[in-house]
Amino acid sequence: MDELAMLPWEDQQKEAFIQMQFNAQHQHYSMAYPHADNQIILAASEPVGRLIVDRAAASWTLVDISLLPAHLGCGIGTLVLRDLLREALGSRKPVQLHVVQTNPAKRLYERLGFFAERDDEVYCQMKWIPNAD
């Protein structure tokens, strides 16, 4: 909503746009990662975000992790990702992801041992390899 605040749209137009974006993203994820696990992230038994992971045979893909704005910067994302990496280590699977270059989460991924495999002006493809950190 912060990004849309600058647009001269009515609230209904903003809501419709957000719903359209969500539907497009959901459809893309469903088609590209049909076997991905969709999980709700809980904090104190309250839903605070979501985690989508495709645990394919050769490697895993962190399709999406998102937290509600009020829960950003509290360490929840770090805990969730460390749990995922511990699981991947036990399965001896690398984990890959794509992140927008300007997303602050990129620094978190780097701290957790992800490295850039490929990048361009907009996106960075990152990978974590078991025992590489």
Summary of the structure (lengths in Angstrom):
residues: 133
radius of gyration: 16.0
end to end distance: 36.4
largest distance: 50.8
contacts: 325
relative contact order: 0.11
helix: 38%
strand: 32%
